[in-house]
Amino acid sequence: MTDHAFINRQHVIRHAMLAELYSKCQISRIGAGGYSRDLTHTLGHDPQECEFALGYLVEAGLVIRESVHCRITALGMEKYEAESCK
């Protein structure tokens, strides 16, 4: 049986992560990102669920994870902008 609450939380977490990375990139304009620890511990969600969400974003090509540093890709920016305009 599918856990709809988990799926809804994952959607919220992934959107929040993309928003955070988009914001950092927009402010610096040099492709800056954030630290994966910041993304998984400061959003107010379960760290394990955040790690799961981050893994999904990386697998989908929306985020690049380089050691402990993460940055949003162009595809991630497009997805965030499309979701934000709904």
One Martini backbone bead per residue (centre of mass of N, CA, C, O) as a GRO file, in nm:
protein
   86
    1MET     BB    1   0.098   0.036   0.021
    2THR     BB    2   0.060   0.367  -0.013
    3ASP     BB    3   0.222   0.657   0.125
    4HIS     BB    4   0.087   0.963   0.097
    5ALA     BB    5   0.234   1.126   0.314
    6PHE     BB    6   0.519   1.073   0.213
    7ILE     BB    7   0.484   1.187  -0.071
    8ASN     BB    8   0.407   1.473   0.019
    9ARG     BB    9   0.666   1.530   0.177
   10GLN     BB   10   0.860   1.495  -0.059
   11HIS     BB   11   0.755   1.728  -0.226
   12VAL     BB   12   0.813   1.948  -0.018
   13ILE     BB   13   1.116   1.896   0.018
   14ARG     BB   14   1.208   1.926  -0.275
   15HIS     BB   15   1.105   2.215  -0.310
   16ALA     BB   16   1.275   2.339  -0.080
   17MET     BB   17   1.551   2.265  -0.199
   18LEU     BB   18   1.522   2.413  -0.465
   19ALA     BB   19   1.471   2.692  -0.342
   20GLU     BB   20   1.740   2.719  -0.193
   21LEU     BB   21   1.928   2.681  -0.442
   22TYR     BB   22   1.805   2.903  -0.617
   23SER     BB   23   1.862   3.137  -0.426
   24LYS     BB   24   2.171   3.107  -0.416
   25CYS     BB   25   2.211   3.141  -0.722
   26GLN     BB   26   2.073   3.420  -0.757
   27ILE     BB   27   2.252   3.583  -0.563
   28SER     BB   28   2.543   3.502  -0.693
   29ARG     BB   29   2.553   3.412  -1.010
   30ILE     BB   30   2.778   3.140  -0.981
   31GLY     BB   31   2.651   2.856  -0.893
   32ALA     BB   32   2.571   2.834  -0.620
   33GLY     BB   33   2.518   2.661  -0.318
   34GLY     BB   34   2.503   2.392  -0.088
   35TYR     BB   35   2.486   2.206   0.189
   36SER     BB   36   2.365   1.903   0.261
   37ARG     BB   37   2.331   1.948   0.565
   38ASP     BB   38   2.150   2.194   0.543
   39LEU     BB   39   1.922   2.054   0.377
   40THR     BB   40   1.882   1.804   0.599
   41HIS     BB   41   1.861   2.003   0.888
   42THR     BB   42   1.691   2.301   0.824
   43LEU     BB   43   1.381   2.229   0.718
   44GLY     BB   44   1.209   2.051   0.941
   45HIS     BB   45   1.286   1.758   0.869
   46ASP     BB   46   1.357   1.452   0.831
   47PRO     BB   47   1.672   1.354   0.753
   48GLN     BB   48   1.601   1.091   0.595
   49GLU     BB   49   1.397   1.226   0.403
   50CYS     BB   50   1.600   1.429   0.289
   51GLU     BB   51   1.799   1.225   0.170
   52PHE     BB   52   1.597   1.097  -0.020
   53ALA     BB   53   1.531   1.357  -0.178
   54LEU     BB   54   1.819   1.420  -0.269
   55GLY     BB   55   1.861   1.159  -0.426
   56TYR     BB   56   1.640   1.218  -0.630
   57LEU     BB   57   1.749   1.486  -0.745
   58VAL     BB   58   2.007   1.362  -0.850
   59GLU     BB   59   1.887   1.133  -1.028
   60ALA     BB   60   1.713   1.357  -1.200
   61GLY     BB   61   1.917   1.617  -1.246
   62LEU     BB   62   1.854   1.876  -1.041
   63VAL     BB   63   2.114   1.786  -0.878
   64ILE     BB   64   2.443   1.845  -0.758
   65ARG     BB   65   2.679   1.626  -0.594
   66GLU     BB   66   2.976   1.751  -0.419
   67SER     BB   67   3.008   1.585  -0.174
   68VAL     BB   68   2.885   1.844   0.041
   69HIS     BB   69   2.794   1.979  -0.224
   70CYS     BB   70   2.523   2.172  -0.369
   71ARG     BB   71   2.353   2.210  -0.695
   72ILE     BB   72   2.173   2.353  -0.928
   73THR     BB   73   2.028   2.295  -1.220
   74ALA     BB   74   1.874   2.381  -1.501
   75LEU     BB   75   1.651   2.172  -1.462
   76GLY     BB   76   1.586   2.259  -1.170
   77MET     BB   77   1.503   2.547  -1.238
   78GLU     BB   78   1.268   2.477  -1.424
   79LYS     BB   79   1.105   2.316  -1.220
   80TYR     BB   80   1.074   2.534  -1.006
   81GLU     BB   81   0.937   2.746  -1.185
   82ALA     BB   82   0.695   2.572  -1.267
   83GLU     BB   83   0.589   2.519  -0.974
   84SER     BB   84   0.569   2.831  -0.890
   85CYS     BB   85   0.347   2.905  -1.133
   86LYS     BB   86   0.076   2.746  -1.033
   0.00000   0.00000   0.00000
